[in-house]
Amino acid sequence: MSIGIIGLGYVGLPLAVAFAETGDDVVGLDVDPRKVEAIGAGESYVEDISSERLSTVRERITATTSYDDLAAVEAVLICVPTPLTANREPDLGPLRDAARRLAGVLRAGQLVVLESTTYPGTTREQLVPLLEESGLGAGRDFQLAFSPERVDPGRTDFTLRTTPKVVGGLTEACTDRAVALYERVCDHVVRVGTPEAAEMSKLLENIFRSVNIALVNELTILADRMGIDIWEVIDAAATKPYGFMRFDPGPGMGGHCLPVDPFYLSWRAREFDLTTEFIELAGRMNQQMPYHCVERIVRALNEAGKPVRGMRVVLLGVSYKAGVGDVRESPALKIATLLAERGARVAYHDPYVPELPSHDLRSAPFPEVLDGADAAVIVTAHPGMDWEQVVRRVPTVVDLRGVTRAIHADSVTRL
Ligand SMILES: NC(=O)c1ccc[n+]([C@@H]2O[C@H](COP(=O)([O-])OP(=O)(O)OC[C@H]3O[C@@H](n4cnc5c(N)ncnc54)[C@H](O)[C@@H]3O)[C@@H](O)[C@H]2O)c1
């Protein structure tokens, strides 16, 4: 088959590689010429795809910035960003732009699938009219479906192939086409009756995580006040073999998904006279976590007889999750800002993030970064980090991820 992919980021590039690995010809399109160049050179910028893996299928992937190159493909997958505006409302700008430009080259018989996370109704109400500017009818001349992407950057136990893929087409025939397409790269494809059901299923998954993370974070703040070790509590609760799912506390939510996607649904819900209380509450709770973490850092320094002002505070990990270099909405950024506002001299080490231009900082090498540190804060539990050395070398350690639990030292404060 020949498959076009619009948007070659965390979602689009792994899809491009997966289809190319099954022997399909892929046309990858991005508005960012640097990404197009990198793919042409066989250089991956997404951690889950090594440059070696990309290079082996480079012949089958044509990277381009021109929509004209999509005219000849059989199916087009749209994987562009769906961020929020400054007013925290859905920003469908990239999606509408991609759809409008695709309409300019759309041909009868093509299948279009939207993968970007969005509110229920987007495929039918936004994509259909834009794509029909081509003069072709959706569900009649071309097929259209929504299939949410479930990639979890950094995860190795489940892959694109082993993670079931949900598909909902505009018509039965649209679903059939999309199911057949994804069965090339996924072992299990799940049909739902409408694009709206597929759109909302993705939001349910993300809201489920957001709410549960907020719940455990709230209980963490309470446990701190009550002098109870929350990790011990969670370990104990997690021994229940049914009816409980473990979520660990942390410095807050980051990435493109959890801090953003739930608000697509709360925005849409207002049109139906409903305020989605759980979503709003979870968002508020998780946004508070960086403030709580800074309070814990200030307290830990105070216990060591030190003010914050003038102290060297080293953040270990600044990306939003372990094993990836994505700093979008990372709570580490807020923590760094709040510490700097209080006069701390902030430094950081993150093997995945060489620089933080927003804070005018560069990653310092490990373990040298620990030299002269008054406090080290474990913000992201990247694999391969030597936490014992951190505890040995730094007088005050604040662990926001629970990775030092096996290390017994009075100098360590855990969330
Ligand atoms: N990152 C994840 O873990 C993840 C997981 C599941 C779903 N999603 C969803 O998938 C979508 C894409 O997310 P991502 O993380 O891959 O984003 P990303 O920012 O990594 O990649 C998106 C790419 O689209 C390109 N782009 C922007 N506007 C474009 C346009 N008009 N035409 C062509 N290309 C354009 C950008 O240059 C970028 O390379 C979002 O809706 C996101 O919510 C992301």
The ligand as a Tripos MOL2 file, in Angstrom:
@<TRIPOS>MOLECULE
LIG
   44    48     1     0     0
SMALL
NO_CHARGES

@<TRIPOS>ATOM
      1 N1          2.6680   12.3770   22.1460 N.am      1 LIG1
      2 C1          1.8560   11.4360   22.6130 C.2       1 LIG1
      3 O1          2.2100   10.6740   23.4930 O.2       1 LIG1
      4 C2          0.4510   11.2710   22.0470 C.ar      1 LIG1
      5 C3         -0.2590   10.0990   22.3660 C.ar      1 LIG1
      6 C4         -1.5160    9.9210   21.8580 C.ar      1 LIG1
      7 C5         -2.1000   10.9240   21.0930 C.ar      1 LIG1
      8 N2         -1.4210   12.0610   20.8160 N.ar      1 LIG1
      9 C6         -2.0890   13.0550   19.9760 C.3       1 LIG1
     10 O2         -1.5570   12.9920   18.6670 O.3       1 LIG1
     11 C7         -1.5040   14.2910   18.0850 C.3       1 LIG1
     12 C8         -0.0730   14.6190   17.6770 C.3       1 LIG1
     13 O3          0.7380   14.6290   18.8470 O.3       1 LIG1
     14 P1          2.3210   14.5420   18.7930 P.3       1 LIG1
     15 O4          2.7770   14.3200   20.1950 O.co2     1 LIG1
     16 O5          2.7530   13.6050   17.7270 O.co2     1 LIG1
     17 O6          2.6670   16.0360   18.3560 O.3       1 LIG1
     18 P2          4.0700   16.5730   17.7870 P.3       1 LIG1
     19 O7          4.0830   18.0270   18.0560 O.co2     1 LIG1
     20 O8          5.1830   15.7140   18.2970 O.co2     1 LIG1
     21 O9          3.9520   16.3220   16.2180 O.3       1 LIG1
     22 C9          3.0480   16.9660   15.3950 C.3       1 LIG1
     23 C10         3.7370   17.3190   14.0860 C.3       1 LIG1
     24 O10         2.7850   17.9440   13.2260 O.3       1 LIG1
     25 C11         3.4220   18.9800   12.5150 C.3       1 LIG1
     26 N3          2.4150   19.9130   12.0370 N.ar      1 LIG1
     27 C12         1.8150   20.9320   12.6900 C.ar      1 LIG1
     28 N4          0.9070   21.5410   11.9110 N.ar      1 LIG1
     29 C13         0.9220   20.8890   10.7210 C.ar      1 LIG1
     30 C14         0.2140   21.0380    9.5070 C.ar      1 LIG1
     31 N5         -0.7310   21.9650    9.3830 N.pl3     1 LIG1
     32 N6          0.5020   20.2010    8.4750 N.ar      1 LIG1
     33 C15         1.4470   19.2490    8.6150 C.ar      1 LIG1
     34 N7          2.1530   19.0500    9.7500 N.ar      1 LIG1
     35 C16         1.8860   19.8570   10.7910 C.ar      1 LIG1
     36 C17         4.4120   19.5520   13.5000 C.3       1 LIG1
     37 O11         5.4740   20.2220   12.8570 O.3       1 LIG1
     38 C18         4.8830   18.2970   14.2490 C.3       1 LIG1
     39 O12         6.0350   17.7170   13.6640 O.3       1 LIG1
     40 C19        -2.0880   15.2250   19.1280 C.3       1 LIG1
     41 O13        -3.4550   15.3670   18.9020 O.3       1 LIG1
     42 C20        -1.8690   14.4810   20.4190 C.3       1 LIG1
     43 O14        -2.8030   14.8530   21.4140 O.3       1 LIG1
     44 C21        -0.1440   12.2490   21.2700 C.ar      1 LIG1
@<TRIPOS>BOND
     1     1     2 1
     2     2     3 2
     3     2     4 1
     4     4     5 ar
     5     4    44 ar
     6     5     6 ar
     7     6     7 ar
     8     7     8 ar
     9     8     9 1
    10     8    44 ar
    11     9    10 1
    12     9    42 1
    13    10    11 1
    14    11    12 1
    15    11    40 1
    16    12    13 1
    17    13    14 1
    18    14    15 2
    19    14    16 1
    20    14    17 1
    21    17    18 1
    22    18    19 2
    23    18    20 1
    24    18    21 1
    25    21    22 1
    26    22    23 1
    27    23    24 1
    28    23    38 1
    29    24    25 1
    30    25    26 1
    31    25    36 1
    32    26    27 ar
    33    26    35 ar
    34    27    28 ar
    35    28    29 ar
    36    29    30 ar
    37    29    35 ar
    38    30    31 1
    39    30    32 ar
    40    32    33 ar
    41    33    34 ar
    42    34    35 ar
    43    36    37 1
    44    36    38 1
    45    38    39 1
    46    40    41 1
    47    40    42 1
    48    42    43 1
@<TRIPOS>SUBSTRUCTURE
     1 LIG1         1 GROUP 0 **** ****
